[in-house]
């Protein structure tokens, strides 16, 4: 049974029964509905502030996972940076020293990136600083790896060149000691066998029987094999590259032809007595960039220390040359 409500009427000084007409019921109904709506709105706001929806929970987990992955990535980049630093140290202080090359300048290794703000597109996110920091580190490491890779490419080429250079330098005697009668004359001022006057002798004379084998002293290409150069008689010239040329003169016969590639130790001809010569021997010269050098300084490829000292002593004697 519904409760009966009264109100106090000051005019009659008595309580009168409240009549619930249609307007009263409508007003109260609207107030109730408004209260319910307001309460629901407040509850929604509270729930939105303090209670995550399933979608928000999923996104939050994804964000936390992303932060963990970025942290792991940065730890791995720390390890990569350590390895790169070690490679750079070895590159500058070991590999390049071996091949007599200058270290890479710090300005090349540590050059930055162009653009006013390279990472502007990464701004405006909840973890923008972390993302930008990681992206910048990754770009730096990528560039360092590229620079180091190019440096190693250069070292590989230098190693190839070094190997070819070492094989090309004239480093053995053209006539082995067992085939020599004696070392007739060395590099320096000697008596000319025809004029008996002092004359600069720009090579070494190896006295040997006619037909004694002559060997290439380094890898190269035969550029001359003829008797058209005054005084040399039948002679061979080998271009070893890197500025080196060797001459083998007064030969009896050739075993190679112009344009032929030869290796150190290949048989190229035979001792003779052709041209301006006073007896069977090989006149041997070493040229570097057009300058005639003392051949005795290049016999490190096959002689022991004692043999090398002996041949230097013999080559330094002031005697008469054979040509």
RORO-25100 format. One line per 10 residues: number of its first residue (from 1); for each residue x, y, z of N, C-alpha, C. Coordinates in steps of 0.001 Angstrom, whole numbers. Layout:
REM residues N
NUM = X Y Z X Y Z X Y Z ~ ... .
This chain:
REM residues 323
1 = 848 -1186 0 0 0 0 884 1237 0 ~ 633 2163 -930 1444 3361 -1071 1280 4251 133 ~ 2379 4867 537 2340 5771 1674 1642 7078 1303 ~ 865 7606 2248 186 8880 2042 1083 9973 2592 ~ 1334 11030 1789 2202 12127 2205 1368 13380 2439 ~ 1780 14165 3465 1082 15391 3841 2043 16555 3780 ~ 1443 17766 3733 2238 18979 3826 1520 19930 4773 ~ 2269 20864 5390 1699 21787 6373 1196 23027 5662 ~ -57 23361 5898 -663 24533 5274 -715 25642 6315 ~ 82 26700 6152 120 27766 7161 -1168 28590 7213 .
11 = -1917 28564 6151 -3157 29359 6155 -4195 28746 7099 ~ -4285 27448 7033 -5292 26763 7866 -4688 26228 9136 ~ -3342 26370 9248 -2617 25853 10416 -2930 24386 10639 ~ -2918 23643 9516 -3194 22201 9599 -2433 21473 8482 ~ -2292 20163 8645 -1661 19319 7637 -2686 18899 6612 ~ -2264 19006 5363 -3193 18630 4295 -2555 17499 3469 ~ -3318 16672 2965 -2876 15528 2154 -2390 16018 793 ~ -1181 15480 387 -625 15837 -932 -1333 15026 -1997 ~ -1894 15759 -2917 -2592 15096 -4016 -1585 14860 -5173 ~ -1380 13641 -5626 -444 13296 -6704 -1134 13360 -8050 .
21 = -1111 14545 -8607 -1727 14696 -9923 -719 14347 -11017 ~ -1080 14513 -12260 -251 14127 -13422 1020 14960 -13513 ~ 896 16280 -13241 2082 17153 -13333 3129 16741 -12300 ~ 2643 16413 -11097 3563 15997 -10029 4326 14734 -10427 ~ 3514 13792 -10936 4157 12523 -11325 5177 12741 -12450 ~ 4860 13602 -13419 5785 13875 -14529 7067 14518 -14041 ~ 6933 15500 -13143 8111 16182 -12629 9027 15216 -11880 ~ 8413 14423 -11010 9222 13459 -10259 9871 12408 -11172 ~ 9145 12028 -12208 9701 11054 -13146 10907 11607 -13884 ~ 10783 12867 -14301 11909 13487 -14993 13122 13641 -14085 .
31 = 12845 14004 -12825 13961 14124 -11874 14648 12769 -11677 ~ 13867 11732 -11565 14427 10381 -11373 15295 9957 -12564 ~ 14710 10192 -13762 15468 9807 -14965 16783 10578 -15057 ~ 16696 11907 -14776 17911 12730 -14821 18938 12238 -13818 ~ 18460 11854 -12633 19387 11355 -11602 20059 10067 -12048 ~ 19254 9193 -12640 19824 7919 -13125 20873 8166 -14199 ~ 20540 9052 -15135 21487 9361 -16218 22764 9954 -15655 ~ 22627 10905 -14724 23806 11528 -14114 24650 10499 -13384 ~ 23980 9630 -12636 24729 8598 -11914 25471 7670 -12880 ~ 24791 7302 -13968 25433 6436 -14955 26647 7110 -15588 .
41 = 26503 8398 -15871 27604 9151 -16476 28805 9208 -15537 ~ 28503 9463 -14248 29582 9509 -13261 30270 8152 -13157 ~ 29486 7092 -13153 30073 5745 -13078 30949 5440 -14286 ~ 30479 5896 -15473 31278 5673 -16695 32604 6410 -16607 ~ 32558 7668 -16136 33798 8431 -15990 34755 7766 -15014 ~ 34206 7311 -13879 35052 6643 -12893 35647 5358 -13454 ~ 34820 4620 -14172 35305 3363 -14763 36385 3628 -15805 ~ 36190 4696 -16590 37166 5030 -17635 38495 5444 -17028 ~ 38428 6087 -15852 39647 6574 -15215 40384 5482 -14453 ~ 39677 4573 -13869 40313 3619 -12965 40219 2166 -13419 .
51 = 39437 1892 -14403 39257 503 -14841 39543 426 -16345 ~ 40527 -431 -16750 40880 -587 -18165 39880 -1489 -18861 ~ 39578 -1093 -20073 38750 -1954 -20906 39614 -3078 -21473 ~ 39017 -4143 -21980 39814 -5226 -22585 40753 -4712 -23685 ~ 40267 -3762 -24492 41103 -3208 -25557 42271 -2434 -24979 ~ 41986 -1641 -23931 43055 -877 -23301 44074 -1798 -22646 ~ 43592 -2855 -22027 44522 -3815 -21425 45429 -4440 -22474 ~ 44825 -4770 -23629 45614 -5365 -24702 46664 -4371 -25220 ~ 46255 -3119 -25436 47183 -2096 -25922 48290 -1819 -24905 ~ 47919 -1803 -23617 48925 -1560 -22588 49957 -2689 -22553 .
61 = 49486 -3922 -22696 50421 -5061 -22742 51336 -4951 -23948 ~ 50771 -4554 -25089 51595 -4395 -26290 52643 -3299 -26095 ~ 52256 -2203 -25431 53192 -1119 -25168 54314 -1567 -24245 ~ 53956 -2308 -23191 54972 -2817 -22274 55915 -3781 -22988 ~ 55356 -4622 -23851 56176 -5558 -24613 57116 -4810 -25559 ~ 56605 -3737 -26171 57445 -2943 -27063 58616 -2331 -26300 ~ 58353 -1809 -25090 59416 -1227 -24283 60471 -2267 -23930 ~ 60024 -3492 -23633 60966 -4570 -23334 61814 -4891 -24561 ~ 61172 -4954 -25737 61896 -5260 -26963 62916 -4171 -27290 ~ 62543 -2907 -27087 63478 -1806 -27320 64652 -1889 -26355 .
71 = 64371 -2268 -25112 65440 -2411 -24129 66412 -3517 -24547 ~ 65862 -4657 -25004 66710 -5759 -25473 67522 -5330 -26686 ~ 66875 -4598 -27605 67564 -4126 -28807 68737 -3222 -28446 ~ 68527 -2328 -27475 69612 -1441 -27063 70749 -2203 -26403 ~ 70432 -3248 -25653 71481 -4078 -25052 72303 -4776 -26134 ~ 71637 -5254 -27164 72358 -5915 -28260 73194 -4912 -29039 ~ 72669 -3693 -29177 73456 -2665 -29862 74687 -2287 -29055 ~ 74588 -2374 -27719 75769 -2170 -26879 76842 -3202 -27219 ~ 76413 -4445 -27375 77359 -5512 -27705 77963 -5297 -29097 ~ 77108 -4920 -30051 77593 -4674 -31412 78577 -3509 -31420 .
81 = 78281 -2459 -30666 79178 -1298 -30605 80542 -1690 -30058 ~ 80550 -2581 -29057 81816 -3051 -28504 82627 -3804 -29557 ~ 81951 -4667 -30314 82628 -5423 -31375 83160 -4479 -32446 ~ 82353 -3488 -32845 82781 -2535 -33874 83990 -1739 -33400 ~ 83978 -1314 -32146 85119 -567 -31600 86392 -1410 -31653 ~ 86260 -2704 -31336 87415 -3595 -31390 87913 -3742 -32823 ~ 86993 -3865 -33786 87385 -3969 -35190 88069 -2695 -35667 ~ 87546 -1555 -35242 88160 -289 -35634 89570 -176 -35077 ~ 89748 -614 -33834 91069 -577 -33211 92052 -1471 -33960 ~ 91604 -2677 -34299 92468 -3597 -35047 92767 -3049 -36442 .
91 = 91738 -2478 -37052 91891 -1935 -38402 92971 -867 -38438 ~ 92865 109 -37518 93784 1248 -37537 95179 893 -37052 ~ 95283 35 -36043 96570 -182 -35377 97255 -1501 -35704 ~ 96564 -2369 -36460 97200 -3635 -36856 97185 -3794 -38371 ~ 95959 -3911 -38934 95860 -4222 -40358 96470 -3124 -41220 ~ 96130 -1871 -40939 96644 -790 -41767 98131 -549 -41528 ~ 98603 -841 -40331 100033 -726 -40071 100805 -1751 -40899 ~ 100259 -2963 -40975 100917 -4022 -41745 101089 -3598 -43197 ~ 100037 -2969 -43751 100077 -2604 -45162 100475 -1155 -45386 ~ 101061 -540 -44327 101625 807 -44428 100594 1812 -44936 .
101 = 99382 1723 -44416 98309 2638 -44792 97929 3500 -43597 ~ 97469 4714 -43886 97064 5627 -42824 95759 5146 -42177 ~ 95613 5323 -40855 94330 4989 -40201 93208 5855 -40761 ~ 91998 5349 -40688 90856 6145 -41133 90661 7319 -40187 ~ 90457 8536 -40701 90242 9695 -39823 88978 9522 -38986 ~ 89016 10080 -37775 87842 10020 -36904 86652 10718 -37545 ~ 86924 11736 -38370 85837 12460 -39030 85077 11568 -40002 ~ 85761 10557 -40551 85105 9625 -41471 84301 8598 -40682 ~ 84912 8067 -39637 84215 7044 -38847 83018 7627 -38092 ~ 83149 8859 -37597 82099 9413 -36752 81252 10465 -37413 .
111 = 81236 10522 -38744 80448 11535 -39440 78976 11378 -39114 ~ 78287 12521 -38944 76873 12491 -38598 75990 12362 -39817 ~ 74704 12625 -39600 73711 12510 -40658 73171 13891 -40986 ~ 72802 14070 -42241 72281 15351 -42684 70828 15549 -42276 ~ 70372 16796 -42461 68967 17084 -42154 68819 17787 -40825 ~ 67879 18773 -40762 67669 19535 -39540 67147 18645 -38425 ~ 66173 17816 -38724 65627 16889 -37721 65292 15579 -38416 ~ 66247 14694 -38389 66103 13426 -39114 64995 12562 -38531 ~ 64669 12777 -37245 63747 11883 -36556 62440 12578 -36182 ~ 62096 13627 -36926 60861 14374 -36634 59629 13483 -36724 .
121 = 59654 12517 -37625 58480 11647 -37818 58219 10761 -36612 ~ 59201 10646 -35720 59046 9775 -34556 58569 10536 -33324 ~ 58334 11812 -33463 57884 12605 -32333 56372 12509 -32164 ~ 55891 12838 -30949 54460 12874 -30697 53889 11588 -30151 ~ 54731 10594 -29882 54250 9335 -29324 54578 9272 -27832 ~ 53942 8323 -27151 54142 8217 -25709 55595 7905 -25371 ~ 56265 7124 -26236 57663 6736 -25996 58569 7285 -27094 ~ 58316 8513 -27522 59081 9099 -28625 60577 9159 -28327 ~ 60951 9532 -27104 62370 9658 -26777 63090 8325 -26886 ~ 62446 7268 -26388 63036 5931 -26480 63166 5506 -27940 .
131 = 62123 5752 -28714 62140 5362 -30130 63211 6147 -30883 ~ 63288 7460 -30644 64280 8301 -31332 65691 7899 -30941 ~ 65916 7633 -29661 67234 7222 -29182 67676 5921 -29845 ~ 66767 4970 -29912 67087 3679 -30520 67330 3823 -32012 ~ 66502 4605 -32690 66668 4802 -34132 67997 5476 -34436 ~ 68367 6450 -33617 69637 7152 -33830 70821 6223 -33629 ~ 70762 5405 -32604 71846 4447 -32361 71964 3442 -33501 ~ 70827 2975 -33982 70828 1997 -35069 71418 2604 -36330 ~ 71063 3851 -36626 71630 4530 -37790 73144 4686 -37643 ~ 73585 5060 -36448 75024 5243 -36203 75778 3935 -36394 .
141 = 75240 2848 -35832 75901 1545 -35965 75912 1103 -37426 ~ 74800 1329 -38125 74732 956 -39542 75805 1671 -40335 ~ 76000 2951 -40057 77024 3719 -40769 78426 3229 -40402 ~ 78646 2947 -39112 79952 2455 -38691 80279 1120 -39360 ~ 79270 250 -39452 79471 -1046 -40117 79803 -836 -41595 ~ 79110 87 -42237 79365 366 -43653 80790 891 -43851 ~ 81188 1862 -43012 82538 2422 -43131 83586 1347 -42900 ~ 83363 498 -41872 84325 -559 -41587 84368 -1585 -42706 ~ 83213 -1883 -43288 83168 -2821 -44407 83986 -2296 -45591 ~ 83818 -998 -45897 84599 -404 -46990 86085 -413 -46660 .
151 = 86404 -192 -45396 87809 -221 -44991 88404 -1611 -45181 ~ 87625 -2648 -44818 88109 -4012 -45020 88245 -4332 -46511 ~ 87352 -3792 -47327 87496 -3964 -48783 88841 -3393 -49241 ~ 89185 -2213 -48711 90460 -1591 -49063 91625 -2456 -48603 ~ 91496 -3028 -47400 92580 -3855 -46863 92753 -5121 -47694 ~ 91626 -5707 -48129 91710 -6891 -48993 92473 -6557 -50263 ~ 92163 -5398 -50857 92867 -4987 -52067 94334 -4735 -51768 ~ 94618 -4110 -50615 96015 -3873 -50245 96751 -5191 -50046 ~ 96043 -6170 -49458 96663 -7480 -49251 96974 -8144 -50587 ~ 96024 -8016 -51520 96270 -8570 -52851 97467 -7890 -53497 .
161 = 97467 -6553 -53406 98581 -5805 -53984 99892 -6161 -53304 ~ 99846 -6322 -51968 101052 -6649 -51235 101586 -8011 -51665 ~ 100685 -8965 -51827 101099 -10295 -52250 101716 -10236 -53639 ~ 101063 -9501 -54537 101596 -9371 -55891 102916 -8599 -55883 ~ 102975 -7553 -55022 104207 -6768 -54929 105361 -7637 -54463 ~ 105133 -8414 -53396 106207 -9250 -52869 106672 -10278 -53891 ~ 105728 -10774 -54706 106098 -11743 -55737 106792 -11073 -56909 ~ 106535 -9783 -57111 107067 -9086 -58275 108444 -8485 -58035 ~ 108747 -8117 -56797 110057 -7506 -56527 111163 -8502 -56889 ~ 112157 -8074 -57644 113275 -8981 -57992 114079 -9341 -56750 .
171 = 113925 -10582 -56265 114440 -10917 -54945 115398 -12101 -54931 ~ 115816 -12613 -56088 116783 -13715 -56113 117892 -13378 -57120 ~ 118967 -14150 -57041 120032 -13981 -58047 119569 -14567 -59380 ~ 119889 -13938 -60478 119487 -14492 -61775 120293 -15741 -62157 ~ 121471 -15865 -61577 122294 -17067 -61789 122639 -17626 -60408 ~ 122214 -18846 -60081 122484 -19415 -58758 123978 -19535 -58489 ~ 124329 -19510 -57216 125745 -19563 -56840 126451 -20812 -57347 ~ 125727 -21945 -57371 126384 -23195 -57795 126785 -23179 -59263 ~ 126198 -22260 -60045 126518 -22182 -61468 127526 -21083 -61798 ~ 128006 -20383 -60764 128915 -19263 -60995 130377 -19704 -60973 .
181 = 131157 -19103 -61858 132606 -19203 -61710 133034 -18253 -60595 ~ 132526 -17048 -60696 132764 -16051 -59660 131847 -14864 -59929 ~ 131762 -13985 -58938 131039 -12742 -59131 132039 -11747 -59666 ~ 131918 -11457 -60964 132970 -10722 -61646 133047 -9265 -61226 ~ 131915 -8605 -61087 131957 -7185 -60767 130626 -6750 -60194 ~ 130690 -5797 -59263 129479 -5301 -58643 129103 -3909 -59122 ~ 128134 -3346 -58436 127593 -2026 -58767 128532 -949 -58210 ~ 128835 69 -59041 129682 1167 -58578 130727 1535 -59620 ~ 131693 2358 -59179 132758 2777 -60101 133736 1621 -60311 ~ 133894 1253 -61589 134776 148 -61962 135613 559 -63176 .
191 = 136710 -202 -63426 137518 51 -64614 136821 -509 -65832 ~ 136678 322 -66852 136090 -136 -68108 137059 -1114 -68769 ~ 136600 -2328 -69164 137527 -3336 -69723 138121 -2930 -71075 ~ 137525 -1951 -71735 138020 -1545 -73055 138875 -285 -72971 ~ 138443 691 -72176 139198 1950 -72093 140136 1986 -70894 ~ 139937 1101 -69930 140711 1056 -68688 140541 2318 -67839 ~ 139503 3085 -68142 139213 4299 -67365 138065 4010 -66391 ~ 138038 4713 -65260 136926 4506 -64316 135580 4858 -64966 ~ 134610 4010 -64743 133286 4210 -65323 132231 3642 -64356 ~ 131112 4331 -64244 130049 3846 -63364 129436 2583 -63946 .
201 = 129448 1522 -63124 128890 237 -63534 127543 85 -62834 ~ 126457 101 -63596 125120 179 -63023 124459 -1183 -62778 ~ 125240 -2243 -62817 124656 -3556 -62575 125647 -4465 -61878 ~ 125390 -5786 -61972 126304 -6784 -61439 126630 -7779 -62537 ~ 127900 -8189 -62592 128358 -9165 -63584 128553 -10513 -62905 ~ 127877 -11528 -63440 128005 -12902 -62946 128757 -13717 -63984 ~ 129970 -14121 -63645 130781 -14909 -64573 130325 -16366 -64542 ~ 130003 -16910 -65746 129541 -18303 -65844 129782 -18793 -67264 ~ 129765 -20098 -67428 129992 -20677 -68749 128837 -20331 -69688 ~ 129156 -20259 -70982 128119 -20029 -71983 127086 -21161 -71903 .
211 = 125818 -20782 -71913 124745 -21765 -71816 124231 -21975 -70404 ~ 124849 -21314 -69411 124365 -21431 -68037 122961 -20820 -67936 ~ 122015 -21482 -67285 120635 -20965 -67202 120552 -19620 -66466 ~ 119666 -18771 -66943 119363 -17482 -66300 117885 -17510 -65914 ~ 117587 -17062 -64709 116227 -17146 -64189 115652 -15750 -63902 ~ 114352 -15625 -64117 113655 -14382 -63767 113717 -14181 -62259 ~ 114016 -12965 -61850 114191 -12711 -60414 112891 -12295 -59717 ~ 111828 -12099 -60481 110524 -11761 -59916 109447 -11945 -60964 ~ 108182 -11984 -60530 107067 -12106 -61474 107001 -10864 -62350 ~ 106628 -11038 -63612 106495 -9882 -64497 106190 -10287 -65918 .
221 = 106382 -9338 -66821 106113 -9542 -68243 107348 -9137 -69050 ~ 107709 -9980 -70005 108857 -9692 -70873 108470 -8564 -71834 ~ 109205 -7461 -71771 108887 -6318 -72637 109919 -6136 -73757 ~ 111097 -6767 -73597 112082 -6754 -74690 112870 -8055 -74660 ~ 113196 -8548 -75850 114074 -9708 -76005 114745 -9547 -77363 ~ 115820 -8744 -77388 116468 -8414 -78656 117906 -7971 -78403 ~ 118583 -7537 -79463 119973 -7059 -79360 120088 -5639 -79907 ~ 119008 -4871 -79765 118966 -3543 -80370 119378 -2426 -79409 ~ 119753 -2754 -78201 120196 -1741 -77253 121710 -1756 -77196 ~ 122326 -604 -77419 123784 -500 -77560 124517 -1072 -76357 .
231 = 125444 -1994 -76630 126327 -2549 -75617 125787 -3766 -74909 ~ 124464 -3930 -74848 123889 -5040 -74092 123925 -6363 -74840 ~ 124099 -6329 -76174 124022 -7556 -76940 122612 -8148 -76823 ~ 122529 -9483 -76869 121218 -10119 -76680 120801 -9924 -75221 ~ 119674 -9328 -75036 119251 -9054 -73657 117735 -9138 -73534 ~ 117312 -9284 -72305 115880 -9370 -71969 115569 -8307 -70926 ~ 114410 -7685 -71087 113912 -6757 -70061 112554 -7265 -69575 ~ 112404 -7294 -68255 111151 -7736 -67646 110562 -6585 -66834 ~ 109306 -6289 -67127 108568 -5291 -66336 107830 -6025 -65217 ~ 108217 -5745 -63988 107630 -6429 -62834 106443 -5656 -62241 .
241 = 106153 -4486 -62789 105125 -3644 -62191 105666 -2925 -60976 ~ 104870 -2036 -60416 105243 -1271 -59231 106523 -468 -59442 ~ 106829 -181 -60704 108000 631 -61038 109274 -162 -61253 ~ 109248 -1499 -61080 110452 -2320 -61187 110640 -2869 -62608 ~ 111869 -2764 -63114 112275 -3379 -64386 113648 -4004 -64169 ~ 113854 -5223 -64676 115170 -5857 -64610 115693 -6096 -66020 ~ 117027 -6036 -66157 117695 -6234 -67448 118698 -7369 -67306 ~ 118699 -8265 -68296 119606 -9415 -68351 120341 -9317 -69683 ~ 121657 -9015 -69637 122379 -8673 -70875 123495 -9668 -71198 ~ 123978 -9558 -72464 125073 -10385 -73021 124689 -11861 -73079 .
251 = 123419 -12131 -73339 122933 -13506 -73345 123347 -14228 -74626 ~ 123304 -15552 -74528 123595 -16386 -75691 122313 -16733 -76448 ~ 121215 -16925 -75685 119950 -17298 -76322 118801 -16977 -75355 ~ 117594 -16901 -75934 116392 -16614 -75150 115575 -17891 -74942 ~ 114826 -17882 -73847 113857 -18967 -73609 112431 -18409 -73470 ~ 112289 -17095 -73711 110986 -16426 -73605 110842 -15473 -74787 ~ 109645 -14956 -74954 109384 -13998 -76028 108663 -12780 -75457 ~ 108656 -11684 -76222 108028 -10437 -75779 106533 -10674 -75508 ~ 106050 -10119 -74390 104649 -10272 -74002 104380 -11464 -73117 ~ 105379 -12325 -72944 105184 -13527 -72133 105225 -13182 -70644 .
261 = 104294 -13781 -69873 104283 -13626 -68425 105232 -14638 -67811 ~ 106017 -14191 -66843 106963 -15097 -66191 106793 -15003 -64679 ~ 107192 -16058 -63995 107189 -16108 -62544 108631 -16117 -62047 ~ 108806 -15688 -60804 110141 -15726 -60210 110681 -17156 -60266 ~ 111895 -17311 -60793 112519 -18620 -60903 112330 -19286 -62251 ~ 111511 -18680 -63155 111336 -19249 -64506 112619 -19078 -65313 ~ 112934 -20094 -66117 114095 -20028 -67013 113780 -19077 -68164 ~ 114599 -18026 -68322 114321 -17034 -69370 115380 -17016 -70466 ~ 116556 -17576 -70200 117591 -17573 -71226 118881 -18179 -70702 ~ 119964 -17910 -71455 121243 -18571 -71149 122401 -17577 -71265 .
271 = 123371 -17765 -70384 124540 -16880 -70352 125269 -16936 -71696 ~ 125782 -15754 -72136 126521 -15685 -73393 127644 -14667 -73308 ~ 128090 -14215 -74467 129209 -13259 -74554 128927 -12251 -75661 ~ 127641 -11910 -75832 127240 -11023 -76921 127359 -9564 -76499 ~ 127418 -8683 -77500 127482 -7252 -77226 128863 -6828 -76747 ~ 128894 -5770 -75981 130152 -5195 -75483 130570 -5975 -74235 ~ 131278 -7083 -74452 131611 -7987 -73366 133032 -8507 -73521 ~ 133721 -8716 -72383 135087 -9235 -72380 135163 -10707 -72003 ~ 134025 -11380 -71879 134036 -12784 -71528 132631 -13228 -71177 ~ 132372 -14535 -71167 131038 -15049 -70865 130570 -14613 -69472 .
281 = 129469 -13926 -69444 128914 -13493 -68152 127500 -12953 -68359 ~ 126808 -12742 -67262 125508 -12068 -67294 125646 -10710 -66620 ~ 125274 -9671 -67340 125177 -8332 -66733 123718 -8139 -66322 ~ 123520 -7838 -65047 122166 -7778 -64484 121927 -6424 -63829 ~ 120788 -5787 -64161 120439 -4481 -63595 119029 -4522 -63001 ~ 118839 -3670 -61982 117519 -3470 -61377 117178 -1979 -61454 ~ 116053 -1662 -62067 115591 -276 -62167 114306 -124 -61356 ~ 114191 1001 -60656 112965 1340 -59934 112583 2775 -60293 ~ 111442 2885 -60979 110947 4196 -61429 112006 4960 -62207 ~ 112728 4223 -63049 113724 4831 -63919 115093 4998 -63292 .
291 = 115234 4714 -62005 116532 4847 -61326 117183 3474 -61209 ~ 118463 3402 -61570 119189 2129 -61501 119731 1927 -60087 ~ 119327 805 -59465 119688 513 -58078 120731 -595 -58017 ~ 121357 -732 -56858 122337 -1797 -56655 121603 -3123 -56493 ~ 121755 -4064 -57411 121013 -5334 -57338 121292 -6149 -56087 ~ 122468 -5921 -55456 122828 -6744 -54307 121832 -6559 -53154 ~ 121154 -5438 -53144 120193 -5185 -52063 118894 -5961 -52226 ~ 118762 -6733 -53298 117509 -7452 -53564 117654 -8968 -53467 ~ 118789 -9467 -53001 118984 -10913 -52981 118565 -11545 -51657 ~ 117459 -11071 -51083 117022 -11595 -49788 116117 -12812 -49933 .
301 = 115764 -13173 -51171 114774 -14220 -51363 115311 -15628 -51242 ~ 116663 -15796 -51292 117172 -17167 -51286 118483 -17326 -50532 ~ 119135 -16235 -50147 120447 -16323 -49529 120339 -16310 -48009 ~ 121237 -17062 -47376 121353 -16985 -45926 122082 -15694 -45571 ~ 122111 -15380 -44271 122791 -14155 -43841 124265 -14187 -44205 ~ 124918 -15351 -44023 126346 -15464 -44346 126578 -15316 -45843 ~ 125734 -15965 -46645 125879 -15858 -48102 125664 -14419 -48564 ~ 124693 -13760 -47944 124398 -12379 -48332 125580 -11468 -47998 ~ 126192 -11658 -46819 127349 -10852 -46438 128524 -11102 -47368 ~ 128691 -12364 -47784 129794 -12707 -48691 129630 -12022 -50040 .
311 = 128402 -12060 -50583 128189 -11481 -51900 128294 -9958 -51859 ~ 127928 -9344 -50753 128101 -7892 -50611 129586 -7543 -50609 ~ 130376 -8349 -49907 131821 -8107 -49853 132445 -8259 -51240 ~ 132020 -9276 -51966 132556 -9490 -53316 132138 -8367 -54259 ~ 130874 -7920 -54141 130363 -6910 -55049 130975 -5548 -54811 ~ 131507 -5326 -53607 132056 -4012 -53281 133508 -3859 -53694 ~ 134137 -4938 -54173 135552 -4859 -54569 135712 -4021 -55823 ~ 136698 -3137 -55794 136952 -2259 -56964 137813 -3011 -57961 ~ 137169 -3643 -58916 137899 -4392 -59942 137439 -3938 -61303 ~ 137815 -4693 -62291 137424 -4364 -63660 136125 -5080 -63995 .
321 = 135220 -4358 -64622 133959 -4989 -65016 134163 -5808 -66279 ~ 133180 -6613 -66663 133249 -7436 -67860 132620 -6739 -69074 ~ 132018 -5548 -68849 131372 -4882 -69977 131501 -3364 -69857 .
